[in-house]
């Protein structure tokens, strides 16, 4: 669980202690209450200590089981409200910072959500890595500079999405790719150089995917895969392959996505966490292909593998598959199966457990929640979700997320929502357009 602010952590610990006190007063063991709450005893023990989070369904079940008459459920709602208040303050702080960064991007020639950006206030101009007329030395210092740029690109994505950072990443990747073919390289760092170039390509491919640049995504992913293979970097090769599977599914090519995932599962001896990642890709592909039963069975297998945790020898990027990402994929499988009410429930959980600093992820998950609520005709809830989405639209540059929102709005046009929701939807359309995200064209 991500480290929470101290006041929120203390409030969560107090809630856990209340649960333990009510349970003991009711004469229930942890095992008995866990059964009533549809969880395991270990999870319940962590919740009582304030070391684990739980959703509203858990607290409602516990409140009823111990006879708390709403006390536990009210305390949970107070915790959620306190957490949202803290995150709103943090969000406003980041939004002010983001606007300053976007203003600087605009001053440097940024012309819209999907334009190729040549500079970034976080990364700085990419030219110092290759100043005009300067001799190029592909040595350890150059490799370390690339590592630093990759870390900054990842941070920029977490906060602000792929639209602003994809152009920087693509330009840098092209620069590195050109040097690999023309410049002299210190033999001692050649393998690390190719591995780092492959990692940069993987990051660029992901950012281009978020920016909706799908033709470039395929080309960059294939080149990143080639560089990782030349370096013998199997871990980065695997990360790129799972990106390729994800992208194929997004493009409506579920069998291609399925073949990539199964090829890896059949040929590699993977750790439980990496198996979980590729089983998740397999499950998503199966759901997209219409095999709902096998998709859910495969996803449950992925969840079991995920529960075994990360091993010391797992690659550094294994952090990427976490509770909130797994919950989002589960919700997408329900969406692909038109189980909209269940998708809504799981998406709400994914948003609750997403740390505040993961702004782009939260925006994307909220967009998916809005889409599921429209399909479920949960009009009041959809209106409240629009209110939560609005502050992100001009802060986070994610064409992928904006496309999800427009799809939901188009679906809304075919339904008969309440008047307040129609008004809120009109406002969302206006804000999207003003941020440079007009309706997608055929």
GIMOFEN-V874225 format. One record per backbone hydrogen bond with DSSP energy under -0.5 kcal/mol. CO is the residue of the C=O (numbers start at 1). NH is the residue of the N-H. E is the energy in kcal/mol with one decimal. If there is no record, write none. Layout:
# GIMOFEN-V874225
[[CO	NH	E] [CO	NH	E]]
This chain:
# GIMOFEN-V874225
[[5	9	-2.5] [6	10	-2.6] [7	11	-1.9] [8	12	-2.3] [9	13	-2.4] [10	14	-2.3] [11	15	-2.1] [12	16	-2.2] [13	17	-2.3] [14	18	-2.2] [15	19	-2.2] [16	20	-2.2] [17	21	-2.3] [18	22	-2.6] [19	23	-2.6] [20	24	-2.4] [21	25	-2.3] [22	26	-1.6] [23	28	-2.3] [24	27	-1.2] [29	33	-2.2] [30	34	-2.5] [31	35	-1.8] [32	36	-1.6] [33	37	-2.0] [34	39	-2.5] [35	38	-0.9] [40	44	-2.0] [41	45	-2.5] [42	46	-2.1] [43	47	-2.2] [44	48	-2.5] [45	49	-1.2] [46	51	-3.0] [46	52	-0.7] [47	50	-1.4] [55	59	-1.7] [56	60	-2.6] [57	61	-2.2] [58	62	-2.5] [59	63	-2.5] [60	64	-2.0] [61	65	-2.3] [62	66	-2.4] [63	67	-0.6] [63	68	-2.4] [63	69	-0.6] [68	71	-1.7] [70	74	-2.5] [71	75	-2.2] [72	76	-2.2] [73	77	-2.2] [74	78	-2.3] [75	79	-2.0] [76	80	-2.5] [77	81	-2.5] [78	82	-2.4] [79	83	-2.5] [80	84	-2.7] [81	85	-2.3] [82	86	-2.2] [83	87	-2.6] [84	88	-2.4] [85	89	-1.9] [86	90	-2.3] [87	91	-2.8] [88	92	-2.5] [89	93	-1.9] [90	94	-2.6] [91	95	-2.7] [92	96	-2.1] [93	97	-1.8] [94	98	-3.2] [95	99	-2.6] [96	100	-1.6] [97	101	-1.9] [98	102	-3.2] [99	103	-2.4] [100	104	-1.6] [101	105	-2.6] [102	106	-2.7] [103	107	-1.9] [104	108	-1.2] [105	108	-0.5] [105	110	-2.0] [106	109	-1.6] [112	115	-1.1] [115	117	-0.8] [118	126	-0.9] [120	124	-3.7] [125	128	-0.7] [126	129	-1.5] [127	130	-2.7] [128	131	-0.5] [131	134	-1.9] [135	137	-0.5] [136	138	-0.6] [137	139	-1.8] [138	186	-2.0] [139	143	-2.0] [140	144	-2.4] [141	145	-2.1] [142	146	-2.0] [143	147	-2.2] [144	148	-2.2] [145	149	-2.2] [146	150	-2.4] [147	151	-2.2] [148	152	-1.9] [149	153	-2.3] [150	154	-2.3] [151	155	-2.0] [152	156	-2.4] [153	157	-2.1] [154	158	-2.3] [155	159	-1.8] [156	160	-3.1] [157	161	-1.9] [158	360	-2.2] [160	397	-3.0] [161	165	-0.7] [162	166	-2.6] [163	167	-0.5] [165	169	-2.5] [166	170	-2.7] [167	171	-2.3] [168	172	-2.4] [169	173	-2.6] [170	174	-2.5] [171	175	-2.1] [172	176	-2.5] [173	177	-2.7] [174	178	-2.3] [175	179	-2.0] [176	180	-2.2] [177	181	-0.8] [178	181	-0.8] [178	182	-0.8] [179	182	-0.8] [179	183	-2.9] [184	138	-1.3] [186	189	-2.1] [186	190	-0.5] [187	190	-0.6] [189	193	-2.9] [190	194	-2.3] [191	195	-2.3] [192	196	-2.6] [193	197	-2.5] [194	198	-2.3] [195	199	-2.1] [196	200	-2.6] [197	201	-2.2] [198	202	-2.2] [199	203	-2.4] [200	204	-2.8] [201	205	-2.7] [202	206	-2.1] [203	207	-2.5] [204	208	-2.5] [205	209	-1.8] [206	210	-2.2] [207	211	-1.7] [208	213	-2.6] [209	212	-1.4] [210	400	-2.7] [212	214	-1.3] [213	217	-1.9] [214	218	-1.6] [215	219	-1.4] [216	220	-2.9] [217	221	-2.7] [218	222	-2.0] [219	223	-2.0] [220	224	-2.7] [221	225	-2.4] [222	226	-2.0] [223	227	-2.3] [224	228	-2.4] [225	229	-2.1] [226	230	-2.2] [227	231	-1.8] [228	232	-0.7] [228	233	-2.7] [229	232	-0.7] [232	234	-1.2] [233	237	-1.8] [234	238	-2.4] [235	239	-1.8] [236	240	-2.3] [237	241	-2.2] [238	242	-2.3] [239	243	-1.7] [240	244	-2.3] [241	245	-2.2] [242	246	-2.4] [243	247	-2.7] [244	248	-2.3] [245	249	-2.0] [246	250	-2.1] [247	251	-1.9] [248	253	-2.5] [249	252	-1.7] [253	257	-2.1] [254	258	-2.5] [255	259	-2.4] [256	260	-2.2] [257	261	-2.0] [258	262	-2.6] [259	263	-2.4] [260	264	-1.7] [261	265	-2.2] [262	266	-2.3] [263	267	-1.3] [264	268	-2.1] [268	270	-1.1] [271	275	-2.8] [272	276	-2.3] [273	277	-1.6] [274	278	-2.1] [275	279	-2.8] [276	280	-2.1] [277	281	-1.8] [278	282	-2.3] [279	283	-2.7] [280	284	-2.5] [281	285	-2.2] [282	286	-2.4] [283	287	-2.4] [284	288	-2.3] [285	289	-1.8] [286	291	-2.4] [287	290	-1.2] [290	292	-1.4] [291	295	-2.1] [292	296	-2.3] [293	297	-2.0] [294	298	-2.7] [295	299	-2.3] [296	300	-2.2] [297	301	-1.5] [298	302	-2.1] [299	303	-2.7] [300	304	-2.1] [301	305	-2.3] [302	306	-2.5] [303	307	-1.8] [305	308	-1.2] [306	309	-2.0] [311	314	-1.7] [315	318	-2.0] [316	319	-0.9] [317	320	-2.2] [318	321	-1.0] [320	322	-1.0] [322	326	-2.7] [323	327	-2.3] [324	328	-1.8] [325	329	-2.1] [326	330	-2.2] [327	331	-2.4] [328	332	-2.2] [329	333	-2.0] [330	334	-1.9] [331	335	-2.4] [332	336	-2.8] [333	337	-1.2] [334	339	-3.1] [335	338	-2.0] [338	340	-1.2] [339	343	-2.1] [340	344	-2.5] [341	345	-2.0] [342	346	-2.2] [343	347	-2.5] [344	348	-2.2] [345	349	-1.5] [346	350	-2.3] [347	351	-2.2] [348	352	-2.0] [349	353	-1.8] [351	354	-1.0] [353	355	-0.5] [355	358	-1.5] [357	359	-2.1] [358	362	-2.2] [359	363	-2.5] [360	364	-2.2] [361	365	-2.7] [362	366	-2.5] [363	367	-2.0] [364	368	-2.1] [365	369	-2.3] [366	370	-2.6] [367	371	-2.2] [368	372	-2.4] [369	373	-2.7] [370	374	-2.1] [371	375	-2.0] [372	376	-2.0] [373	378	-2.7] [374	377	-1.1] [377	379	-1.4] [378	382	-2.4] [379	383	-2.1] [380	384	-1.8] [381	385	-2.1] [382	386	-2.1] [383	387	-1.5] [384	388	-1.3] [385	389	-2.0] [386	390	-2.3] [387	391	-0.6] [389	392	-2.0] [389	393	-0.8] [390	393	-1.0] [390	394	-0.5] [392	395	-1.1] [392	396	-3.1] [395	397	-0.5] [396	398	-1.0] [397	163	-2.9] [398	402	-2.4] [399	403	-2.6] [400	404	-1.6] [401	405	-2.2] [402	406	-2.4] [403	407	-2.2] [404	408	-2.1] [405	409	-2.5] [406	410	-2.6] [407	411	-2.0] [408	412	-2.2] [409	413	-1.4] [410	414	-0.7] [411	414	-1.0] [412	415	-1.3] [418	422	-2.0] [419	423	-2.2] [420	424	-2.3] [421	425	-2.9] [422	426	-2.1] [423	427	-1.9] [424	428	-2.2] [425	429	-2.5] [426	430	-2.1] [427	431	-2.4] [428	432	-2.6] [429	433	-2.4] [430	434	-2.6] [431	435	-1.7] [432	437	-2.9] [433	436	-1.5] [436	438	-0.7]]
